[in-house]
Every structure is written in C-alpha cells, then in structure tokens.
C-alpha cells in the first residue's frame, strides 16, 4: 500500500501572534497534531538585572490585549516580596480595571474571533442559519461585530479613568495604586458599568443578569432558549442555535483537566462574596471533581521547545529561559514551553474557572458531555454575567469610601521571592520573581496560552489544544473550519505565550499533512 502525503499551508488568522498548527489526517479526521509558537521575544531574559519595580512598566508590554493582567501579576509578586497588604480601595480599583479588561476581551473574542467563522459561506453553505450569521458577523460589516467594537470601547473608558490609559497602564504599585479617582470620576465609572450591563443584558443575553443566573443545568439551558424570542434572538441564543446545528458539542474534547489560580482579591470590608478571599476559586479539576491548588506542583518542560537542552521539568522559581534554536530539529518544534501540573496536561480559561468555581450549569455539561468547543465558548460568552454584579458593588463602595486609604507606603523592595498568580481573560497567568540588592535576579512567566498551546512534554503528552484537535473532522483541507473552531475556542494569544524577531510580517498558518 502506498501512502501519499501532501502538505497544505492554510491561514489561521485572528490568532494574536505567530501560531502554526500541523495536523495529520486519517480517514478524514485529525489523527495527530503539533502546535508551535514560532517567535522568541525574551521578556524574562530582559528583566534580569533591572530595577525591582521595572516589571510594572515592562511586563504589561508583553501583550496589548491583556496588559492589565500582566501588571496585576507583576505587582502581586512585589506585594508578596515587600510583605505589604494593599488597602481595600486599592483592591477595588485593581479589580474593577482588571474586570473591565477581561469582559471586553471575552465579548470581542466571542463575536469578532469565534462567531465570524459561521459567516464562512464555503464551509456552511447548507447551514439554515447562514444568512443570519453573515448579517451578524461578517468582518467589518456585521451588525453584531460593529456593535461589539463600539460598546467594548466604551467599557475601556473606565480603565482609562482608573489607570490613566489603556493598554499599558502602570497605576498599580506595591502597596496599592498611585491615585484615587474623585467622586465625579467614580460616578462616571458607575455610569459606564450600568450602560454596559444594559447593553449586555439586551444584546448578548437577551435577559437580565438575574434571570441568567437561574440557569443551572443543561435542561435549564434548553428551557431558557425556548422561553421567548428575546432569548433566541440574542447573541447567546444565536450561538446556542447554531452550535446545535453544527455539532460544536462533539468537537474539541481536550485533556478534561482544568486549572485556575483564582482571581480578584476581596477587600476586607465588602458585601461581595467569594472563595478563600477571592471572587473565583483557585483549584485543579479532573472532569468535574475539584481539588485544592498546590502551586508547588507547577513545572515547565522544555523537551520539545527551542531552549537549552538537558534540563528536567523545573518549577518556575528554578526555571530558565535560555534560547537554543538549531532549526527544525525533529522533536523540538516550538518556542512555547510545556507547563504541567503534577506532571499532567491541563486547560485553563473561562471553562476551567466555571468548573472550579462549581457553577452548576458547567458541572452538568462536563458530566453529561465532557469538555468541548461548545462548553468552552459558552463559558466565555457568559463569564461577564458573573463579573458585572461585583463591579456594581465595588463602584458603589468606592463612592462611599472615597476618602479612605488607597496606598500603603513601600520604601524599597527587599531581597526575596514572590509570585503573582491571577486569572487573565485566557486563564491562569503567573509571574515568579526573585529580587537581590533591589534588582531582579530571576523572572519567569507562565501564560494561559502556554498551558493551552504547549507542545509535547518529555512523556510525549500533547498540549491541551493539540489533544483537543484529535478526532476533528476535516471535510475540506482548503477550508478546515472545524479545526479553527477547536483552536479558537481556547482564544489563542501567542504574543505572550512565546518567549527572534525577523523582518517582514507573517500570519499564523495551519499545515495539514494528509495521509491517504
């Protein structure tokens, strides 16, 4: 029997950074997958020898999409080294800004990055909802696409009020924040939040936040969809209907293990509830079974990455970032390292947060169907519904306590080590920092896309979306929309996952090796 192998390069656009995915197809489905980050940037190396506070300015430049998240992780590490607890108003302001950035990312990704694939006439020519999808999501012209850009831009005005600018603000400092907005600015933030909530309820959900929170099972979700026209015509309702027609629940299973660092530290004096001092819980889950997180079990494996060879998997406090590229050298194929938890592959992101927080709808989904493109994207669509109510509360608390402390003095950063672990829009983000003589001696960053888009490890285990691609049907090698759904459901962001710039500009691509 002769086997003909044909390589096809396909644009995988709407992925931030340089991403290549290579798959092998057998009998029309993906049998193997390799995901490669193809750009080295070296932020961790450039941090060594800088002043202890430089991370607050440099690391937000890792990514222009989630710069506040990197700032949050960087300042949390320095808070820990300095042994300082920021006052309540600092937590309220830090949290509000971070939530605004996360929510705008969730909504933009859902409409501008994920749903636009359903306006692909070639792939979905026989889908009953195609014309509606094109009217909503066609690039630069779709009704929903234009509206999302407008409304999320307004939400980011709140970040500018709190932090002075977006992206790349540096208003968070060890001990708190640099300033407290006056009452008029806080009221302006409150108006921005209320306006966004009204739009999100009307357009994305088609119902109130309170009504959505009553959806606690797959059956509830089905009943919610059939309840009225407003639910069906909303962006969430349309997603549910088109997901049903395109069988998204059958795509992208992945490792069925989940990781979250927990997020949004609760002020001491607040009516917002949460878990162990945070709004969302830190944890590790296998299926829907949740366990406490042990940060000491996190390691990075470089066996399949272009870094100095010979090292075993190391904890980030011991890890190194020493580039070693020798071309396409067999098993080594990515600039992304392979983070592992207790040696296991895990996915992170909104679905992981929902599972670890014990949200009944997503627990039921995972127990019935397992993880999928559908569950992953649904979690991103509705995560803002969990974040918006605390934003209301904290804006009101800021107004009531506007004269209270917002900063505790930190004269210097002493020798020591600290970690900042937060939840970015795409999942678990950690900064591991060591300071000696007021300078950074060690800096390691593990990003969400490093977890989700990692290469294989020394045991040959695929990364999360490599694993999720297995079994994906490829009906048309020139237009592999199903594979795009799988990768995009993780919301890939390679600019902060990779650690040589080259002249010119290159888009991501997918290479398909067809064995037939």
C-alpha positions as CSV (number, residue, x, y, z in Angstrom):
1,X,0.0,0.0,0.0
2,X,1.4,3.4,-0.9
3,X,0.8,6.4,1.2
4,X,0.7,9.9,-0.4
5,X,1.5,12.8,2.0
6,X,0.6,16.3,0.9
7,X,1.4,19.4,2.9
8,X,-1.0,22.3,2.7
9,X,-0.4,25.7,4.3
10,X,-3.6,27.4,5.4
11,X,-4.0,30.9,7.0
12,X,-5.1,30.6,10.7
13,X,-5.9,34.3,11.1
14,X,-7.5,36.1,14.1
15,X,-4.8,34.5,16.3
16,X,-2.7,37.0,18.2
17,X,1.0,36.3,17.5
18,X,2.7,33.7,15.3
19,X,1.0,30.3,15.5
20,X,1.5,27.2,13.4
21,X,-0.6,24.1,13.8
22,X,0.3,21.0,11.9
23,X,-2.1,18.1,11.8
24,X,-2.1,14.6,10.2
25,X,-5.4,13.3,8.8
26,X,-6.5,9.7,8.5
27,X,-9.9,8.8,7.1
28,X,-11.0,12.5,7.1
29,X,-10.2,13.2,10.8
30,X,-7.2,14.6,12.7
31,X,-5.1,11.8,14.0
32,X,-2.1,13.8,15.2
33,X,-1.5,17.5,15.9
34,X,1.5,19.7,16.7
35,X,1.2,23.3,17.9
36,X,4.1,25.7,17.5
37,X,4.8,29.2,18.7
38,X,7.2,30.5,16.1
39,X,8.6,33.7,17.7
40,X,11.0,34.2,20.5
41,X,10.7,37.5,22.4
42,X,12.8,37.1,25.6
43,X,10.9,39.2,28.2
44,X,12.1,37.0,31.0
45,X,15.7,37.4,30.0
46,X,15.4,41.1,29.5
47,X,14.0,41.5,33.1
48,X,17.2,40.2,34.7
49,X,19.4,42.9,36.2
50,X,16.7,45.6,36.0
51,X,15.3,47.5,39.0
52,X,12.8,45.7,41.1
53,X,10.0,48.0,40.0
54,X,10.7,47.7,36.3
55,X,8.4,44.8,35.9
56,X,5.5,47.2,36.4
57,X,6.4,49.0,33.2
58,X,8.0,46.3,31.1
59,X,5.7,43.2,31.6
60,X,2.4,45.0,30.7
61,X,4.1,45.3,27.2
62,X,4.1,41.5,26.9
63,X,0.7,41.8,25.5
64,X,-1.5,44.7,24.3
65,X,-4.7,42.7,24.9
66,X,-4.3,41.7,28.5
67,X,-1.7,44.2,29.7
68,X,-3.6,44.9,33.0
69,X,-3.4,41.2,33.8
70,X,0.4,41.2,33.5
71,X,0.5,44.3,35.6
72,X,-1.7,42.6,38.2
73,X,0.6,39.5,38.4
74,X,3.7,41.6,38.5
75,X,2.5,43.8,41.3
76,X,1.1,40.9,43.3
77,X,4.6,39.3,43.2
78,X,6.1,42.5,44.5
79,X,3.4,42.9,47.2
80,X,4.4,39.4,48.4
81,X,8.1,40.2,48.4
82,X,7.5,43.5,50.3
83,X,5.1,41.9,52.7
84,X,2.5,44.6,52.2
85,X,-1.3,44.2,52.1
86,X,-2.9,46.9,49.9
87,X,-5.9,48.7,51.4
88,X,-9.5,48.0,50.4
89,X,-9.8,50.8,47.9
90,X,-6.7,49.6,46.1
91,X,-8.3,46.2,45.7
92,X,-11.5,47.7,44.4
93,X,-9.7,49.8,41.8
94,X,-7.3,47.0,40.8
95,X,-10.3,44.6,40.4
96,X,-12.5,47.0,38.5
97,X,-9.8,47.7,35.9
98,X,-8.9,44.0,35.5
99,X,-12.6,43.0,35.2
100,X,-13.2,45.6,32.5
101,X,-10.3,44.4,30.5
102,X,-11.4,40.7,30.9
103,X,-15.0,41.4,29.9
104,X,-14.2,43.4,26.8
105,X,-11.8,40.6,25.8
106,X,-14.5,37.9,26.3
107,X,-17.1,39.7,24.3
108,X,-14.7,40.7,21.5
109,X,-13.3,37.2,21.2
110,X,-16.8,35.6,21.1
111,X,-18.2,37.9,18.4
112,X,-15.1,39.1,16.4
113,X,-12.9,36.0,16.6
114,X,-15.1,32.9,17.1
115,X,-18.6,33.6,15.7
116,X,-17.2,35.1,12.5
117,X,-16.4,31.6,11.3
118,X,-20.1,31.0,10.9
119,X,-20.1,33.6,8.2
120,X,-17.9,31.3,6.1
121,X,-20.2,30.7,3.1
122,X,-18.0,28.0,1.6
123,X,-17.9,25.9,4.8
124,X,-21.5,26.5,5.9
125,X,-23.4,26.9,2.6
126,X,-26.0,24.4,3.7
127,X,-26.5,25.7,7.3
128,X,-30.0,27.1,7.8
129,X,-28.7,30.0,9.9
130,X,-26.0,31.0,7.4
131,X,-27.6,34.3,6.2
132,X,-28.4,35.4,9.7
133,X,-24.8,34.6,10.7
134,X,-23.4,36.7,7.8
135,X,-25.7,39.6,8.7
136,X,-24.4,39.5,12.3
137,X,-20.8,38.6,12.0
138,X,-19.3,39.4,8.6
139,X,-15.9,41.1,9.2
140,X,-16.1,44.9,9.3
141,X,-19.8,44.8,8.2
142,X,-21.7,42.5,10.5
143,X,-24.2,44.2,12.8
144,X,-23.1,42.5,15.9
145,X,-19.4,43.0,15.1
146,X,-19.8,46.7,14.7
147,X,-21.9,47.0,17.9
148,X,-19.4,45.0,20.0
149,X,-16.5,47.2,18.9
150,X,-18.4,50.3,19.9
151,X,-19.7,49.1,23.3
152,X,-16.5,47.4,24.5
153,X,-14.5,50.6,23.6
154,X,-16.8,52.5,25.9
155,X,-16.2,50.0,28.7
156,X,-12.4,50.5,28.4
157,X,-13.0,54.2,29.1
158,X,-13.5,53.0,32.7
159,X,-9.9,51.6,32.7
160,X,-8.6,55.0,31.5
161,X,-10.4,56.7,34.3
162,X,-8.9,54.4,36.9
163,X,-5.5,53.8,35.4
164,X,-4.9,56.9,33.1
165,X,-4.7,54.9,29.9
166,X,-5.3,51.5,28.2
167,X,-3.4,49.5,27.3
168,X,-0.1,49.5,29.2
169,X,-1.1,51.5,32.3
170,X,1.1,51.2,35.4
171,X,-1.2,52.6,38.0
172,X,-0.8,49.5,40.3
173,X,2.2,49.7,42.6
174,X,3.4,47.7,45.6
175,X,1.2,48.7,48.4
176,X,-1.8,49.8,46.4
177,X,-2.5,52.2,43.5
178,X,-1.0,55.5,42.5
179,X,-4.1,57.7,42.9
180,X,-7.8,57.7,43.9
181,X,-10.3,59.0,41.4
182,X,-12.5,61.8,42.7
183,X,-16.3,61.2,43.3
184,X,-17.2,62.5,39.8
185,X,-14.8,60.1,38.2
186,X,-16.2,57.2,40.3
187,X,-19.7,58.2,39.3
188,X,-18.6,58.2,35.6
189,X,-17.3,54.7,36.0
190,X,-20.6,53.6,37.6
191,X,-22.5,55.0,34.6
192,X,-20.2,53.2,32.2
193,X,-20.7,49.9,34.1
194,X,-24.5,50.4,34.1
195,X,-24.6,51.3,30.4
196,X,-22.6,48.2,29.6
197,X,-24.8,46.0,31.8
198,X,-27.9,47.2,30.0
199,X,-26.3,46.5,26.6
200,X,-25.0,43.1,27.6
201,X,-28.4,42.1,29.0
202,X,-30.3,43.3,25.9
203,X,-27.9,42.2,23.2
204,X,-25.7,39.3,24.4
205,X,-28.0,37.6,26.9
206,X,-31.5,38.7,25.9
207,X,-32.4,38.7,29.6
208,X,-31.5,40.1,32.9
209,X,-28.3,39.0,34.8
210,X,-30.6,37.7,37.5
211,X,-32.6,35.5,35.0
212,X,-29.4,34.1,33.5
213,X,-28.1,33.1,37.0
214,X,-31.1,30.8,37.4
215,X,-29.9,28.6,34.5
216,X,-28.2,25.7,36.5
217,X,-28.4,22.7,34.2
218,X,-28.4,21.6,30.6
219,X,-32.2,21.2,30.9
220,X,-32.5,24.7,32.2
221,X,-30.4,26.0,29.3
222,X,-32.7,24.3,26.8
223,X,-35.8,25.7,28.5
224,X,-34.2,29.1,28.7
225,X,-33.6,29.1,24.9
226,X,-37.2,28.2,24.2
227,X,-38.6,30.6,26.7
228,X,-39.1,33.6,24.4
229,X,-37.9,35.3,21.2
230,X,-35.6,37.7,23.1
231,X,-33.5,34.7,24.3
232,X,-33.4,33.1,20.9
233,X,-32.5,36.3,19.0
234,X,-29.8,37.4,21.5
235,X,-26.1,36.7,20.6
236,X,-26.0,33.9,23.2
237,X,-29.3,32.4,21.9
238,X,-27.9,32.5,18.3
239,X,-24.8,30.8,19.5
240,X,-26.8,28.1,21.1
241,X,-28.9,27.5,18.0
242,X,-26.0,27.5,15.6
243,X,-23.9,25.3,17.9
244,X,-26.7,22.8,17.8
245,X,-26.8,22.8,14.0
246,X,-23.0,22.5,13.7
247,X,-22.5,19.9,16.5
248,X,-20.0,22.0,18.4
249,X,-20.5,19.8,21.5
250,X,-18.8,16.9,19.6
251,X,-15.6,19.0,18.8
252,X,-12.5,19.7,20.9
253,X,-12.7,17.5,24.0
254,X,-9.1,18.1,25.2
255,X,-7.5,16.6,28.4
256,X,-10.6,17.0,30.6
257,X,-8.3,18.5,33.3
258,X,-8.6,22.1,34.4
259,X,-6.5,24.7,36.2
260,X,-7.4,28.1,37.8
261,X,-5.4,30.3,40.1
262,X,-8.4,32.1,41.4
263,X,-8.9,35.8,40.9
264,X,-9.9,39.2,42.3
265,X,-8.9,39.6,45.9
266,X,-11.8,40.6,48.1
267,X,-11.5,43.7,50.2
268,X,-11.8,43.1,53.9
269,X,-14.9,45.4,54.0
270,X,-17.2,44.3,51.2
271,X,-20.5,42.7,50.5
272,X,-19.2,40.7,47.5
273,X,-18.8,37.0,48.3
274,X,-16.3,34.5,47.1
275,X,-13.9,31.7,47.9
276,X,-11.0,31.9,50.3
277,X,-10.6,35.7,50.0
278,X,-11.1,35.8,46.2
279,X,-14.1,36.1,43.9
280,X,-13.2,33.0,42.0
281,X,-11.6,29.9,43.5
282,X,-8.1,28.6,42.9
283,X,-8.1,24.9,42.1
284,X,-7.4,21.9,39.9
285,X,-10.1,19.7,38.5
286,X,-10.2,16.3,36.8
287,X,-13.5,16.3,35.0
288,X,-15.9,18.0,37.4
289,X,-14.1,16.8,40.5
290,X,-12.3,19.8,42.1
291,X,-9.2,19.7,44.3
292,X,-7.2,22.4,46.1
293,X,-4.4,24.0,44.1
294,X,-0.8,23.3,45.2
295,X,1.4,25.9,43.4
296,X,4.5,23.8,44.2
297,X,3.3,21.2,41.6
298,X,3.7,23.5,38.7
299,X,6.6,22.8,36.4
300,X,7.8,23.7,32.9
301,X,9.1,21.1,30.5
302,X,11.4,22.2,27.6
303,X,12.0,18.8,26.0
304,X,10.1,19.8,22.8
305,X,10.9,23.6,22.9
306,X,13.8,25.6,21.5
307,X,15.5,26.2,24.8
308,X,18.8,24.9,26.2
309,X,18.5,21.1,26.3
310,X,19.2,18.7,29.1
311,X,17.1,20.1,32.0
312,X,14.4,18.2,33.7
313,X,11.0,19.8,34.2
314,X,11.5,22.7,36.7
315,X,9.4,24.8,39.0
316,X,9.2,28.4,37.8
317,X,11.3,29.6,40.7
318,X,14.1,27.3,39.4
319,X,13.3,27.6,35.7
320,X,15.5,29.1,33.0
321,X,14.8,30.8,29.7
322,X,17.9,30.2,27.5
323,X,17.0,30.1,23.8
324,X,18.7,27.4,21.8
325,X,17.4,27.1,18.2
326,X,19.0,24.8,15.8
327,X,16.4,24.9,13.1
328,X,13.7,22.3,12.6
329,X,15.3,19.6,14.6
330,X,13.0,16.6,14.9
331,X,11.1,16.6,18.2
332,X,11.9,20.2,19.0
333,X,9.2,22.4,17.4
334,X,8.0,25.4,19.5
335,X,9.2,28.4,21.3
336,X,6.4,27.7,23.9
337,X,7.4,25.7,26.9
338,X,5.2,23.0,28.2
339,X,3.7,23.8,31.7
340,X,2.4,20.9,33.6
341,X,0.6,20.5,37.0
342,X,1.8,17.5,38.9
343,X,3.1,16.2,35.5
344,X,-0.4,16.5,33.9
345,X,-1.7,18.5,31.0
346,X,-4.4,20.9,31.8
347,X,-6.5,23.5,30.1
348,X,-7.2,26.9,31.6
349,X,-9.6,29.7,30.8
350,X,-13.3,30.5,31.4
351,X,-14.4,26.9,31.3
352,X,-11.8,26.0,33.9
353,X,-13.0,28.8,36.1
354,X,-16.6,27.7,35.8
355,X,-15.8,24.1,36.7
356,X,-13.5,25.0,39.7
357,X,-16.0,27.6,41.0
358,X,-18.6,24.9,40.9
359,X,-21.0,26.6,38.5
360,X,-23.9,24.1,38.2
361,X,-24.6,24.5,34.5
362,X,-21.0,23.8,33.6
363,X,-20.6,20.9,36.1
364,X,-23.7,19.4,34.4
365,X,-22.3,20.0,30.9
366,X,-19.0,18.3,31.7
367,X,-20.6,15.4,33.5
368,X,-23.0,14.8,30.6
369,X,-20.9,15.6,27.5
370,X,-17.3,16.3,28.6
371,X,-15.4,19.4,27.6
372,X,-16.0,20.7,24.1
373,X,-15.8,23.7,21.8
374,X,-19.4,24.4,22.8
375,X,-18.8,24.3,26.6
376,X,-15.6,26.3,26.3
377,X,-17.2,29.1,24.2
378,X,-20.3,29.2,26.2
379,X,-18.3,29.8,29.3
380,X,-16.6,32.8,27.6
381,X,-20.0,34.2,26.4
382,X,-21.4,34.2,29.9
383,X,-18.4,34.9,32.2
384,X,-19.2,38.6,32.1
385,X,-22.6,37.8,33.7
386,X,-20.7,36.7,36.8
387,X,-18.3,39.6,36.9
388,X,-20.7,42.5,36.3
389,X,-22.6,42.4,39.6
390,X,-19.5,42.7,41.8
391,X,-18.4,45.6,39.6
392,X,-21.6,47.5,40.5
393,X,-20.9,46.8,44.2
394,X,-17.3,47.9,44.2
395,X,-18.1,51.1,42.3
396,X,-20.7,52.0,44.9
397,X,-18.3,51.1,47.7
398,X,-15.6,53.3,46.2
399,X,-18.1,56.2,46.3
400,X,-18.9,55.5,49.9
401,X,-15.3,55.2,50.9
402,X,-13.7,57.7,48.6
403,X,-11.7,59.4,51.4
404,X,-10.2,56.1,52.6
405,X,-6.6,54.9,52.1
406,X,-5.6,53.7,48.7
407,X,-1.9,53.1,49.2
408,X,0.4,51.8,52.0
409,X,3.9,53.1,51.7
410,X,6.6,50.8,50.4
411,X,10.1,52.4,50.7
412,X,12.0,49.7,48.9
413,X,11.7,46.1,47.7
414,X,13.8,43.9,49.9
415,X,15.6,40.7,48.9
416,X,13.2,37.9,48.5
417,X,11.0,36.0,46.1
418,X,7.3,36.2,45.3
419,X,4.7,35.0,42.9
420,X,1.7,36.8,41.4
421,X,-1.0,34.3,40.2
422,X,-4.1,35.8,38.6
423,X,-6.7,34.8,36.0
424,X,-6.3,36.5,32.7
425,X,-9.0,36.6,30.0
426,X,-7.5,33.3,28.7
427,X,-6.8,31.7,32.0
428,X,-4.1,31.2,34.6
429,X,-1.2,33.7,34.5
430,X,1.8,33.6,36.8
431,X,4.8,35.8,37.4
432,X,7.6,34.2,39.5
433,X,10.1,36.9,40.7
434,X,13.3,37.0,42.8
435,X,14.9,40.2,43.9
436,X,18.5,40.6,45.1
437,X,20.0,44.0,46.0
438,X,16.9,45.8,44.7
439,X,17.4,44.3,41.3
440,X,15.5,41.4,39.6
441,X,17.7,38.3,39.6
442,X,15.1,35.9,38.3
443,X,11.8,36.3,36.3
444,X,9.6,33.6,34.9
445,X,6.2,34.0,33.3
446,X,3.7,31.2,32.5
447,X,0.9,32.5,30.4
448,X,-2.5,30.9,29.7
449,X,-1.7,30.1,26.1
450,X,1.5,28.3,27.3
451,X,-0.8,26.0,29.2
452,X,-3.3,25.6,26.4
453,X,-1.0,25.8,23.4
454,X,2.0,23.9,24.8
455,X,4.0,21.4,22.8
456,X,4.5,17.8,23.9
457,X,6.4,17.1,27.1
458,X,9.2,14.6,27.9
459,X,6.5,11.9,28.3
460,X,5.1,12.6,24.8
461,X,1.8,14.0,26.2
462,X,0.2,16.6,23.8
463,X,-0.6,20.1,24.9
464,X,-4.3,20.9,25.6
465,X,-5.4,22.1,22.2
466,X,-3.1,19.6,20.5
467,X,-5.2,17.0,22.3
468,X,-8.4,18.7,21.6
469,X,-7.7,18.6,17.9
470,X,-7.6,14.8,17.8
471,X,-10.7,13.4,16.1
472,X,-11.7,16.7,14.5
473,X,-13.3,16.1,11.1
474,X,-11.7,17.9,8.1
475,X,-14.2,17.9,5.3
476,X,-12.2,20.4,3.2
477,X,-8.5,20.7,3.6
478,X,-8.5,24.1,1.9
479,X,-11.1,25.4,4.5
480,X,-10.7,23.4,7.8
481,X,-13.2,25.5,9.7
482,X,-13.8,22.8,12.4
483,X,-10.1,22.8,13.3
484,X,-10.3,26.6,13.5
485,X,-13.3,26.3,15.9
486,X,-11.2,24.0,18.2
487,X,-8.2,26.2,18.4
488,X,-10.1,29.4,18.6
489,X,-12.3,28.1,21.5
490,X,-9.1,28.4,23.6
491,X,-8.7,32.0,22.5
492,X,-5.0,31.7,21.5
493,X,-2.7,34.6,22.2
494,X,0.8,33.7,21.1
495,X,2.5,37.1,21.8
496,X,2.6,36.4,25.5
497,X,3.0,32.6,25.2
498,X,6.3,32.7,23.3
499,X,9.5,33.7,24.8
500,X,13.9,36.5,17.1
501,X,12.1,38.8,15.6
502,X,12.5,38.8,11.9
503,X,11.9,41.3,9.2
504,X,8.6,41.3,7.5
505,X,5.2,40.2,8.8
506,X,3.9,36.7,8.8
507,X,0.4,35.5,9.8
508,X,-0.3,32.2,11.6
509,X,-0.9,29.2,9.5
510,X,-2.1,25.7,9.7
511,X,-0.3,22.9,7.9
512,X,-2.2,19.8,7.1
513,X,-0.4,16.6,6.3
514,X,-2.9,14.3,4.5
515,X,-2.1,10.6,4.6
516,X,-4.4,8.7,2.3
